[in-house]
């Protein structure tokens, strides 16, 4: 390249930098000149999606500048599977989420492709508070500010939006909703998994008594559904001393009739659990009894299966309680009933099949240990302040543990001898 061409290229590059710099200054000047009266603030409530992480819905704030038509959606529910150590952070309870800004039209378009419900609430706020919210959100989505430590119940996409709305009404949202009793974290989240067979129970087993304390409506607004139900009927006192509605208008952007309706409250399926538990435990007792009459293989297979299920689930429980930051799993009483000791059932069952009665007594002893441990848990529930809502798990698991012990087969044999 000749010297003259190099000089020409350098001059062109300098001019380009100056143009870019002036464009940035112009953009910033436009931002500074924005008046609160020109802003329209809407709360968007997005319904359930299909993946597990989207079952609880989503929410965010859209702010439109009516002078230039610029419409930006702000939300706090973003994470990336590509993040460094994502799965490690997820396992240890150190999830990083981020605030994100996108064009509202583009965001809504992506949600519509997922066939999720979208409802828009235009908020009735003062010009000053709208501008303050707008500025604060723009600061929060900057790369140096956007990341935060996610907590499913205490710090998530919905609680963050709740807090911005609360600031915009001078703290009145929190004052009023803290006076109203909600449900519990467990019962409130189980409403959203009621239509997914087994999912709610699986998530519930992994969580301890910390999510069974009574909570206020303010706390329950970790769910977009609860936030929506509160704000649409909420009134507050504005700067003039007038009582005004928080919501100016409601726009239903999308409503998929095929989506399951979320129940207003959760009713545990105790009836189904009793039937399933009785059927399973009766089947186990039958094979348990037959195994003592030299029909070992079906009972051994059943031992291996349940030893694996309870042992692996118990290992996950122990890991979450002892080694992670999943605070909602701490002090989990289910560990007494579902624990890694069940894994020892597998080799004991195999050795029983190969070597006979000597290992049968060891196998029986392992199930006795599990049963006694479950009984200790029930006593602790009844006699200590630790209250965990795990009656459903007890109904399902306790009869199975009992069925694997030799108690009923021995009782049957004893009656026959007596006869």
KOLVEX-839979 format. One record per residue: x, y, z of N, C-alpha, C in turn; residue in one letter. Coordinates in steps of 0.1 Angstrom, whole numbers, padded with zeros to 4 digits, always signed. Each point is the difference from the previous one (the first is absolute). Layout:
# KOLVEX-839979
XYZXYZXYZA;...
This chain:
# KOLVEX-839979
+0009-0012+0000-0009+0012+0000+0009+0012+0000X;-0003+0011-0009+0008+0012+0000-0002+0008+0012X;+0009+0010+0002-0001+0009+0011-0012+0009-0001X;-0003+0004-0012-0012+0009-0002-0013-0007+0004X;+0000-0013-0004-0012-0008+0003-0002-0002+0015X;+0012-0003+0007+0000-0001+0014-0006+0012+0007X;+0005+0012-0004-0004+0012+0006-0015+0003-0002X;-0005-0003-0013-0014+0001-0003-0008-0009+0009X;+0004-0012+0002-0007-0010+0008-0001+0005+0015X;+0011+0006+0005+0001+0005+0014-0010+0011+0001X;+0000+0009-0010-0010+0012+0001-0014-0005+0000X;-0003-0010-0009-0014-0005+0000-0004-0007+0013X;+0009-0007+0006-0002-0007+0013-0003+0010+0011X;+0008+0011+0000-0002+0011+0010-0014+0006-0002X;-0004+0003-0012-0013+0006-0003-0011-0010+0005X;+0002-0012-0003-0010-0010+0004-0002-0001+0015X;+0011+0001+0007+0000+0000+0015-0008+0012+0005X;+0003+0012-0006-0006+0012+0004-0016-0001-0002X;-0004-0005-0011-0014-0002-0003-0007-0009+0010X;+0007-0011+0003-0006-0010+0010-0001+0007+0013X;+0011+0008+0004+0000+0007+0013-0012+0010+0001X;-0002+0008-0011-0011+0009+0000-0013-0006+0000X;-0001-0012-0006-0013-0008+0000-0003-0004+0014X;+0010-0005+0008-0002-0004+0013-0004+0012+0009X;+0007+0012-0002-0004+0012+0007-0015+0004-0003X;-0003-0001-0012-0014+0003-0004-0010-0009+0007X;+0003-0013+0000-0009-0009+0007-0001+0003+0014X;+0011+0003+0007+0000+0003+0014-0008+0013+0002X;+0002+0009-0008-0007+0013+0001-0015-0002-0001X;-0004-0009-0009-0015-0003-0002-0005-0006+0013X;+0008-0010+0006-0004-0006+0012-0002+0010+0011X;+0009+0010+0001+0000+0010+0011-0012+0009-0002X;-0005+0002-0013-0010+0009-0003-0014-0006+0002X;-0001-0013+0003-0012-0007+0001-0008+0006+0012X;-0013+0002-0002-0008+0005+0011-0009-0011+0005X;-0003-0001+0013-0009-0010+0005-0013-0001-0006X;-0006+0012-0005-0013+0000-0006+0000-0007-0013X;+0011-0002-0006+0001-0006-0013+0001-0016+0001X;+0001-0004+0012+0003-0015+0002-0013-0007+0003X;-0002-0012-0005-0011-0009+0003+0006-0012+0006X;-0004-0003+0012+0005-0012+0008-0010-0011+0000X;+0004-0012-0004-0009-0012+0000+0006-0011+0007X;-0008-0007+0008+0004-0013+0005-0004-0011-0009X;+0009-0009-0004-0004-0011-0008+0001-0013+0008X;-0011-0007+0000-0001-0013+0007+0000-0011-0011X;+0010-0009+0001+0000-0011-0010-0003-0013+0007X;-0009-0007-0006-0005-0013+0006+0010-0011-0001X;-0004-0012+0004+0008-0012+0000+0006-0003-0014X;+0012-0005+0001+0006-0006-0012+0001-0015+0002X;+0006-0007-0010+0001-0015+0001+0012-0005+0008X;+0012+0006-0001+0011-0005+0008-0002+0002+0015X;+0006-0008+0008-0002+0001+0015+0003+0014+0005X;+0011+0006-0005+0003+0013+0006-0010+0011-0004X;-0009-0002-0009-0009+0010-0004-0014-0003+0005X;-0002-0010+0008-0013-0004+0005-0006+0010+0009X;+0008+0009+0006-0005+0009+0010-0003+0014-0006X;+0001+0001-0014-0003+0012-0007+0012+0010+0001X;-0003+0012-0005+0011+0010-0001-0006+0014+0000X;+0008+0009+0003-0005+0014+0000+0011+0010-0003X;-0004+0012-0004+0010+0010-0003-0007+0013-0002X;+0008+0011-0002-0006+0013-0002+0004+0005-0013X;-0010+0005-0008+0002+0006-0013-0002+0015+0002X;+0009+0008-0006-0001+0015+0001+0001+0005-0014X;-0010+0008-0004+0000+0006-0013+0001+0015+0000X;+0009+0005-0008+0001+0015-0002-0010+0004-0011X;-0010+0006+0004-0011+0003-0009+0004+0011-0011X;+0011+0007+0003+0005+0010-0010+0007-0006-0011X;+0008-0010+0002+0008-0006-0011-0004-0015-0003X;-0010-0005+0008-0004-0014-0002+0009-0011+0005X;+0011+0004+0006+0009-0010+0005-0006-0008+0012X;-0001-0013-0001-0007-0008+0010+0010-0012+0004X;+0004+0001+0013+0010-0009+0005-0006-0009+0012X;+0003-0013-0001-0005-0009+0010+0012-0004+0010X;-0003+0002+0013+0011-0003+0010-0005-0012+0008X;+0009-0010+0001-0004-0011+0009+0013-0006+0007X;-0002-0008+0010+0010-0005+0008+0001-0016+0001X;-0006-0006-0011-0001-0014+0001+0009-0007-0010X;+0012+0005-0003+0009-0005-0010+0012-0008+0006X;+0002-0011-0007+0013-0008+0003+0004-0006-0012X;+0012-0006+0000+0006-0006-0012+0006-0013+0003X;-0004-0010-0007+0007-0013+0001+0014+0000-0004X;+0004+0011-0008+0014+0001-0004+0009+0007+0010X;-0006+0004+0011+0008+0007+0010+0010-0009+0006X;+0012+0005+0003+0010-0008+0006-0005-0006+0013X;+0003-0013+0001-0004-0008+0012-0015+0000+0003X;-0008+0001-0010-0014+0002+0002-0006-0012+0008X;+0003-0012-0004-0006-0012+0007+0006-0002+0014X;+0013+0004+0001+0006+0000+0014-0007+0010+0009X;-0002+0012-0005-0007+0010+0008-0014-0004+0003X;-0007-0006-0010-0014-0004+0002+0000-0011+0011X;+0009-0009+0000+0000-0011+0009+0003+0005+0014X;+0009+0010+0002+0003+0004+0013-0008+0012+0004X;-0010+0004-0007-0009+0010+0004+0005+0014-0001X;+0009+0003-0010+0006+0013-0002-0004+0005-0014X;-0012+0000-0003-0005+0004-0013+0001+0015-0002X;+0006+0004-0011+0001+0014-0004-0010+0003-0011X;-0009+0009+0003-0010+0005-0010+0004+0014-0004X;-0006+0005-0010+0003+0013-0005-0012+0008-0004X;+0002+0014+0002-0010+0009-0005+0003+0002-0015X;-0011+0002-0008+0002+0001-0014-0010+0009-0006X;+0004+0007-0011-0009+0010-0007-0001-0005-0014X;-0012+0000-0005-0002-0004-0014-0012+0009-0006X;-0001+0001-0013-0012+0006-0006-0012-0008+0004X;-0010+0007+0005-0012-0006+0005-0007-0009-0011X;-0001+0006-0012-0006-0007-0011+0007-0014-0003X;+0013+0001+0000+0008-0013-0002-0002-0010+0011X;+0000+0005+0012-0002-0009+0011-0014-0007-0001X;-0011+0008-0002-0013-0005-0001-0001-0010-0011X;+0007+0003-0011-0001-0010-0012+0006-0013+0004X;+0011+0000+0008+0006-0013+0004-0009-0007+0009X;-0007+0007+0009-0009-0007+0010-0012-0006-0008X;-0005+0007-0010-0011-0005-0007+0003-0013-0007X;+0013-0002-0004+0004-0012-0007-0001-0012+0010X;+0001+0003+0013-0001-0010+0010-0014-0003+0004X;-0010+0007-0006-0014-0001+0003-0003+0002+0015X;+0006+0011+0006-0002+0003+0014-0010+0012+0001X;-0007+0001+0010-0009+0011+0002+0007+0012+0004X;-0004+0012-0005+0006+0013+0003-0011+0010+0003X;+0001+0006+0012-0009+0011+0004+0008+0012+0003X;-0005+0012-0005+0007+0012+0003-0008+0009+0009X;+0007+0006+0010-0007+0009+0009+0007+0014-0001X;-0007+0010-0005+0005+0013-0001-0001+0007+0014X;+0012+0004+0005+0000+0004+0014-0002+0015+0001X;-0008+0004+0010-0003+0014+0003+0010+0006+0010X;+0010+0006-0005+0011+0005+0009+0002+0015-0004X;+0006+0007+0010+0004+0014-0003+0011+0001-0010X;+0001+0011-0006+0011+0002-0010+0014-0001+0007X;+0001+0005+0012+0013-0001+0007+0003-0014+0003X;-0009-0008+0004+0003-0014+0004+0002-0009-0012X;-0007+0003-0011+0003-0007-0013+0014+0002-0005X;+0004+0013+0001+0014+0003-0005+0010-0006+0010X;-0002+0000+0013+0009-0006+0009+0001-0015-0003X;-0011-0007-0002+0000-0014-0003+0008-0003-0013X;-0002+0008-0010+0006-0001-0013+0016+0001+0002X;+0004+0010+0007+0014+0002+0002+0007-0011+0008X;-0007-0004+0011+0005-0011+0008+0001-0013-0008X;-0010-0003-0008+0001-0012-0008+0011+0000-0010X;+0002+0012-0006+0011+0001-0010+0014-0001+0007X;+0001+0004+0012+0012-0002+0008+0002-0015+0003X;-0011-0006+0004+0001-0014+0004+0004-0010-0011X;-0004+0003-0013+0003-0009-0011+0015+0002-0006X;+0007+0010+0006+0014+0001-0004+0008-0012+0003X;+0010-0004-0008+0007-0012+0002+0006-0001+0014X;+0004+0011+0006+0007-0001+0013-0011-0002+0011X;-0013+0002-0003-0010+0000+0011-0010-0012-0002X;+0000-0006-0012-0012-0008-0004+0000-0014+0008X;+0011-0005+0004+0000-0013+0006-0004+0000+0015X;-0008-0010+0004-0004-0001+0014-0001-0014+0005X;+0001-0003+0013-0001-0013+0005-0015-0004+0001X;-0004-0010-0008-0014-0004-0001-0004-0008+0012X;-0012+0002+0005-0006-0008+0010-0015-0002-0004X;-0004-0012-0001-0013-0003-0006-0012+0007+0007X;+0001+0001+0013-0010+0006+0008+0002+0015+0004X;+0013+0004+0002+0002+0013+0006+0006+0010-0010X;+0006-0004-0011+0006+0009-0009-0001-0006-0014X;-0011+0003-0007-0001-0005-0014-0006+0011-0009X;-0004-0004-0012-0005+0009-0010-0013+0008+0006X;-0008-0007+0008-0012+0006+0004+0002+0009+0012X;+0009-0004+0010+0002+0009+0012+0007+0012-0004X;+0009+0000-0010+0007+0012-0005-0010+0010-0006X;-0009-0005-0008-0010+0009-0006-0009+0005+0011X;-0004-0009+0009-0008+0005+0011+0006+0011+0008X;+0013+0000+0002+0007+0010+0007+0000+0013-0007X;+0002+0000-0014+0000+0012-0008-0014+0007+0001X;-0011-0009-0001-0013+0006+0001-0003+0006+0014X;+0005-0007+0010-0001+0005+0014+0007+0013+0002X;+0012+0002-0006+0007+0013+0001-0008+0011-0007X;-0007-0004-0011-0007+0010-0008-0013+0005+0007X;-0005-0008+0009-0012+0004+0008+0005+0004+0015X;+0012+0003+0001+0006+0005+0013-0002-0010+0011X;+0002-0013-0003+0000-0010+0010-0014-0005+0005X;-0010+0005-0006-0014-0003+0004-0004-0015-0003X;+0006-0005-0011-0003-0014-0003+0005-0010+0010X;+0012+0002+0005+0005-0008+0011-0008+0001+0013X;-0003+0013+0004-0007+0002+0012-0013-0007+0000X;-0008+0001-0011-0013-0006+0000+0001-0016-0001X;+0009-0005-0008+0000-0014-0002+0007-0008+0011X;+0008+0007+0008+0006-0007+0011-0011-0002+0011X;-0011+0006-0001-0010-0001+0010-0009-0012-0003X;+0001-0005-0012-0009-0011-0005+0007-0013+0000X;-0006-0010+0006+0006-0013+0001-0001-0008-0013X;+0011-0005-0005+0000-0008-0012-0001-0015+0004X;+0006-0008-0008+0000-0015+0002+0014-0004+0007X;+0006-0010-0006+0014-0003+0003+0008-0001-0013X;+0013+0001+0000+0007-0002-0013-0003-0013-0006X;-0001-0011+0008-0002-0013-0005-0014-0001-0007X;-0010+0004+0007-0014-0001-0005-0002+0009-0012X;+0007+0012+0000-0002+0009-0011+0007-0005-0013X;+0012-0006+0001+0006-0005-0012-0006-0013-0005X;-0006-0008+0009-0006-0012-0005-0013+0002-0008X;-0006+0012+0001-0011+0003-0009+0004-0001-0015X;+0012+0003-0003+0005+0001-0014+0005-0013-0005X;+0001-0010+0009+0005-0013-0005-0011-0011+0001X;-0012+0004+0005-0011-0009+0002-0004-0008-0012X;+0002+0005-0012-0004-0007-0012+0012-0008-0006X;+0011+0000+0007+0012-0008-0005+0002-0011+0010X;-0005-0012-0004+0000-0012+0009+0014-0002+0006X;+0002+0000+0013+0012-0004+0006+0010+0012+0001X;-0001+0010-0008+0010+0011+0000+0000+0008+0013X;-0012+0003+0005-0002+0008+0012+0006-0008+0012X;-0003-0013+0001+0004-0008+0011+0016-0001+0000X;+0005-0002-0012+0015-0001-0002+0007+0013+0005X;-0006+0011-0004+0006+0013+0005-0002+0002+0015X;-0011-0004+0005-0004+0002+0014+0009-0009+0009X;+0003-0012-0004+0008-0009+0008+0014+0006+0003X;+0005+0008-0010+0014+0005+0001+0000+0013+0009X;-0011+0005+0005-0001+0012+0008-0004-0002+0014X;+0006+0007+0009-0002-0002+0014-0011+0009+0006X;+0000+0001+0014-0010+0007+0007+0001+0015-0002X;+0010+0005-0005+0002+0015-0002-0011+0006-0009X;-0006-0009-0009-0010+0006-0009-0014-0003+0005X;-0001-0004+0012-0014-0004+0006-0004+0011+0010X;+0007+0010+0002-0004+0011+0009-0011+0008-0007X;-0009+0006+0007-0010+0009-0005+0007+0012-0006X;-0005+0004-0012+0006+0012-0007-0011+0010-0002X;+0005+0012-0003-0010+0011-0003-0002+0001-0015X;-0010+0007-0004-0002+0002-0015+0012+0007-0006X;+0007+0009+0007+0012+0006-0005+0010-0010-0004X;+0002-0010+0009+0010-0011-0003-0005-0009-0011X;-0013-0002-0001-0006-0009-0010+0001+0006-0014X;+0003+0013+0000+0002+0006-0014+0013-0004-0007X;+0006-0010+0006+0011-0006-0008-0005-0007-0012X;-0014-0003+0000-0007-0006-0011-0006+0012-0008X;+0003+0000-0014-0007+0010-0008-0015+0000+0001X;-0006-0012+0002-0014-0001+0001-0006+0008+0012X;+0007-0001+0011-0004+0007+0012+0002+0015-0002X;+0011+0004-0006+0003+0014-0002-0011+0006-0009X;-0004-0008-0010-0011+0005-0009-0013+0002+0007X;-0004-0010+0009-0012+0001+0007-0001+0011+0010X;+0012+0004+0005+0001+0011+0010-0001+0014-0008X;+0008+0002-0010+0001+0013-0006-0013+0004-0007X;-0007-0009-0006-0012+0003-0008-0011+0007+0008X;+0000-0003+0013-0010+0006+0009+0006+0009+0010X;+0012+0004-0002+0007+0008+0011-0002+0015-0002X;-0003+0007+0011-0002+0014+0000+0011+0006+0009X;+0005+0012-0003+0010+0006+0009-0002+0015+0000X;+0006+0007+0010-0001+0014+0001+0011+0007-0007X;-0004+0009-0010+0010+0007-0008+0006+0012+0007X;+0008+0008-0006+0007+0011+0006-0010+0011+0003X;-0012+0000-0006-0010+0010+0003-0009-0004+0012X;+0002-0012+0005-0008-0005+0011-0013-0008-0005X;-0001-0002-0013-0012-0006-0006+0003-0016+0000X;-0011-0007+0002+0000-0015-0001-0003-0003-0015X;+0010-0006-0006-0001-0003-0015+0003-0015-0002X;-0005-0006-0011+0003-0014-0003+0014+0000-0006X;+0007-0011+0003+0014-0002-0006-0001-0003-0015X;-0011-0007-0004-0001-0004-0014-0010+0009-0008X;+0005+0006-0011-0008+0008-0008-0009-0008-0010X;+0007-0010-0006-0008-0008-0009+0007-0014-0001X;-0008-0010-0005+0005-0013-0002-0002-0005-0014X;+0011-0005-0006+0000-0005-0014+0004-0015+0000X;-0009-0008-0005+0004-0014-0001+0006-0002-0014X;+0013-0002+0000+0008-0001-0013-0002-0014-0006X;+0000-0010+0009-0001-0014-0005-0006-0008+0011X;-0010-0009-0004-0006-0010+0009-0002-0013-0007X;+0008-0010+0004+0000-0013-0006-0010-0009+0008X;-0011-0003-0006-0011-0007+0007+0005-0015+0003X;+0010-0004-0006+0005-0014+0003+0008-0001+0013X;+0005+0012+0005+0008+0000+0012-0009-0004+0012X;+0006-0008+0009-0007-0004+0012-0002+0012+0009X;-0012+0001+0006-0003+0011+0010+0007-0004+0013X;+0007+0010+0005+0007-0002+0013-0011+0001+0012X;-0001-0010+0008-0010+0001+0011+0004+0011+0010X;-0010+0005+0007+0002+0011+0009+0007-0005+0013X;-0002-0013+0003+0007-0006+0012+0004-0014-0003X;+0009-0005+0008+0005-0014-0002-0007-0009+0010X;-0005-0011-0005-0005-0011+0008+0008-0013-0002X;+0007-0004+0010+0009-0012-0002-0009-0012-0004X;+0005-0008-0009-0008-0012-0005+0002-0012+0010X;-0005+0002+0012+0002-0011+0010-0007-0013-0004X;-0012+0001-0006-0007-0012-0004+0007-0008-0010X;+0006+0006-0010+0008-0007-0010+0012-0006+0006X;+0006+0008+0009+0013-0005+0006-0003-0013+0009X;-0011+0000+0007-0004-0012+0008-0002-0012-0009X;-0007+0002-0011-0003-0011-0009+0013-0006-0006X;+0008+0009-0005+0013-0004-0006+0009-0007+0010X;+0001+0006+0012+0008-0006+0010-0005-0014+0005X;-0013-0001+0001-0005-0013+0004+0002-0011-0011X;-0001+0004-0012+0002-0010-0011+0015-0004-0001X;+0009+0010+0001+0014-0003+0000+0004-0009+0011X;-0004+0005+0012+0005-0008+0012-0006-0014+0001X;-0013-0001-0005-0006-0014+0000+0008-0009-0010X;+0004+0005-0011+0008-0007-0010+0013-0004+0006X;+0007+0009+0007+0013-0003+0007-0002-0010+0010X;-0010+0001+0008-0003-0011+0011-0001-0013-0006X;-0008-0001-0011-0002-0013-0007+0013-0006-0005X;+0009+0008-0006+0013-0005-0005+0009-0003+0012X;-0001+0008+0011+0008-0002+0012-0004-0014+0006X;-0012-0003+0001-0005-0013+0005+0004-0012-0009X;-0001+0002-0013+0003-0011-0009+0015-0002+0000X;+0008+0010+0002+0015-0002+0000+0004-0009+0011X;-0008-0001+0011+0004-0009+0011-0004-0015-0004X;-0007-0001-0011-0003-0013-0005+0008-0004-0012X;+0012+0006-0001+0009-0003-0011-0003+0006-0014X;-0009+0011+0001-0002+0008-0012+0007+0013+0001X;+0013+0000-0001+0008+0011+0004+0002+0011-0010X;+0001-0004-0013+0004+0010-0010-0009+0012-0001X;-0014-0001-0001-0008+0012-0001+0002+0009+0012X;+0001-0005+0012+0003+0008+0012+0013+0007+0000X;+0010-0007-0005+0014+0006-0001+0000+0011-0010X;-0007-0002-0012-0001+0011-0010-0007+0012+0006X;-0010-0002+0008-0007+0011+0006+0008+0007+0010X;+0008-0007+0008+0010+0006+0009+0010+0009-0007X;+0005-0006-0011+0010+0008-0008-0006+0013-0005X;-0012-0001-0005-0007+0012-0006-0002+0010+0011X;-0006-0004+0011-0004+0010+0010+0013+0005+0008X;+0010-0009+0001+0012+0005+0006+0007+0010-0008X;-0001-0001-0013+0006+0010-0009-0008+0013+0000X;-0013-0001-0001-0009+0012+0000+0002+0008+0013X;-0002-0007+0012+0001+0007+0013+0014+0004+0003X;+0010-0008-0004+0014+0003+0003+0005+0012-0008X;-0003+0001-0013+0004+0011-0008-0007+0013+0004X;-0013-0001+0002-0007+0012+0004+0005+0004+0014X;+0003-0009+0009+0005+0003+0013+0014+0007-0001X;+0008-0005-0010+0013+0006-0002-0001+0015-0005X;-0010+0002-0009-0002+0014-0004-0004+0009+0011X;-0009-0006+0009-0005+0007+0011+0011+0004+0010X;+0009-0010+0003+0011+0002+0009+0009+0011-0006X;+0003-0001-0013+0009+0010-0006-0006+0014+0001X;-0013+0001-0003-0006+0014+0000+0000+0005+0015X;-0002-0008+0009-0001+0004+0014+0014+0004+0006X;+0010-0008-0003+0013+0001+0006+0010+0008-0008X;-0001+0001-0013+0011+0005-0008-0004+0012-0009X;-0012+0004+0000-0004+0011-0010-0006+0012+0007X;-0002+0010-0008-0007+0012+0004-0015+0000-0002X;-0006-0011-0002-0014-0001-0002-0007+0001+0014X;-0001+0012+0005-0005+0002+0014-0013-0006+0002X;-0009-0001-0010-0013-0006+0002+0000-0015+0002X;+0012-0006-0001+0001-0015+0002+0005-0003+0014X;+0005+0010+0007+0006-0003+0013-0010-0006+0010X;+0005-0008+0009-0007-0007+0011-0012-0008-0006X;+0003-0006-0011-0011-0008-0007-0002-0013+0007X;-0012-0002+0006-0003-0012+0008-0002-0012-0009X;-0002+0002-0013-0001-0012-0009+0013-0009+0000X;+0011+0006+0004+0012-0008+0001-0001-0012+0009X;-0008+0001+0010-0002-0011+0009-0006-0012-0007X;-0008+0003-0010-0008-0010-0007+0006-0004-0013X;+0006+0010-0007+0006-0002-0013+0015+0004+0001X;+0009-0010+0001+0014+0003+0002+0009-0010-0007X;+0013+0003-0001+0010-0008-0007+0001-0014+0005X;-0004-0003+0013+0001-0013+0005-0007-0010-0008X;-0010+0004-0007-0008-0009-0009+0009-0006-0011X;+0011+0006-0004+0009-0005-0010+0006-0013+0004X;+0002-0002+0013+0006-0013+0005-0010-0012-0002X;-0012+0004-0002-0010-0011-0003+0004-0008-0013X;+0005+0007-0009+0003-0006-0013+0010-0011+0001X;+0012+0002+0006+0010-0012+0001-0006-0010+0010X;-0007+0004+0010-0006-0010+0010-0010-0009-0007X;-0008+0006-0009-0010-0008-0007+0007-0010-0010X;+0010+0005-0007+0007-0009-0009+0007-0012+0007X;+0006+0003+0011+0007-0010+0008-0010-0010+0006X;-0012+0005+0004-0010-0008+0005-0004-0011-0011X;-0001+0005-0013-0004-0009-0011+0011-0010-0002X;+0012+0003+0002+0011-0009-0003+0004-0009+0012X;-0001+0006+0012+0005-0007+0012-0010-0004+0011X;-0012+0004-0002-0011-0005+0008-0003+0008+0013X;-0005-0007+0010-0006+0006+0012+0008+0009+0008X;+0014-0003+0000+0009+0008+0008-0002+0015-0004X;-0001+0002-0013-0001+0014-0005-0014+0005+0000X;-0010-0009+0001-0014+0004+0002-0001+0007+0013X;+0006-0004+0010-0001+0007+0013+0006+0014-0001X;+0011+0001-0007+0006+0014-0002-0009+0009-0008X;-0006-0006-0010-0010+0008-0009-0012+0004+0009X;-0005-0009+0008-0011+0004+0009+0004+0011+0009X;+0012-0001+0005+0005+0010+0010+0001+0014-0006X;+0004+0001-0013+0001+0013-0007-0014+0006-0001X;-0010-0008-0003-0014+0006-0001-0005+0003+0014X;+0004-0007+0010-0004+0004+0014+0006+0013+0003X;+0012+0002-0004+0007+0013+0003-0008+0012-0006X;-0004-0003-0013-0007+0011-0007-0014+0002+0006X;-0006-0010+0004-0013+0001+0007+0001+0008+0013X;+0009-0004+0008+0002+0006+0013+0004+0015-0001X;+0008+0003-0010+0004+0013-0003-0012+0009-0004X;-0009-0006-0008-0012+0007-0004-0009+0003+0012X;-0001-0010+0009-0008+0001+0012+0006+0012+0009X;+0013+0001+0001+0007+0011+0007-0005+0013-0006X;+0000+0001-0013-0004+0012-0006-0014+0004+0003X;-0009-0010+0000-0014+0003+0004-0001+0005+0014X;+0008-0006+0009+0000+0004+0014+0005+0015+0002X;+0011+0003-0008+0005+0013+0000-0010+0010-0005X;-0007-0003-0010-0011+0009-0006-0010+0003+0011X;-0004-0011+0008-0010+0002+0010+0004+0007+0012X;+0013-0001+0004+0005+0005+0013+0009+0011+0000X;+0004+0006-0012+0010+0011-0001-0006+0011-0008X;+0006+0012+0001-0005+0012-0007+0002-0002-0015X;+0008-0009-0005+0003-0002-0014-0012-0006-0007X;-0007+0008-0008-0012-0004-0006+0002+0000-0015X;+0000-0012-0006+0001-0001-0015-0012-0006-0006X;-0005+0006-0010-0012-0005-0007+0003-0011-0009X;+0003-0012+0005+0004-0012-0008-0009-0012+0003X;-0013+0003+0003-0009-0011+0003-0002-0008-0013X;+0000+0006-0012-0002-0007-0012+0011-0010-0002X;+0013+0004+0003+0011-0008-0002+0000-0012+0010X;-0005+0003+0012-0001-0011+0010-0010-0010-0004X;-0012+0004-0006-0010-0009-0004+0005-0009-0012X;+0009+0006-0008+0005-0008-0012+0011-0009+0004X;+0010+0004+0009+0012-0007+0002-0001-0009+0012X;-0006+0004+0011+0000-0008+0013-0005-0014-0002X;-0012-0002-0007-0005-0013-0001+0009-0009-0009X;+0007+0006-0009+0010-0008-0008+0011-0005+0008X;+0006+0009+0009+0011-0004+0009-0005-0012+0009X;-0013+0002+0005-0005-0011+0009-0002-0013-0008X;-0004+0001-0012-0003-0012-0008+0013-0008-0003X;+0012+0007+0000+0012-0007-0003+0006-0008+0012X;-0005+0004+0012+0005-0007+0012-0007-0013+0001X;+0005-0010+0008-0006-0013+0002-0012-0001+0009X;-0005+0012+0005-0010+0000+0010-0013-0007-0005X;-0005+0004-0011-0013-0006-0004+0002-0015-0004X;+0010-0004-0008+0002-0014-0003+0002-0009+0012X;+0007+0005+0010+0001-0007+0013-0013-0002+0007X;-0008+0011-0001-0013+0000+0007-0009-0010-0007X;+0001-0001-0013-0009-0010-0008+0005-0014+0004X;+0013-0002+0000+0005-0014+0004-0004-0004+0014X;+0000+0010+0009-0003-0003+0014-0015-0004+0001X;-0009+0007-0007-0014-0003+0000-0003-0014-0006X;+0008-0003-0010-0002-0014-0006+0004-0011+0009X;+0011+0003+0007+0005-0010+0010-0010-0002+0012X;-0006+0012+0004-0010-0001+0010-0012-0007-0004X;-0004+0002-0013-0012-0007-0005+0003-0015+0000X;
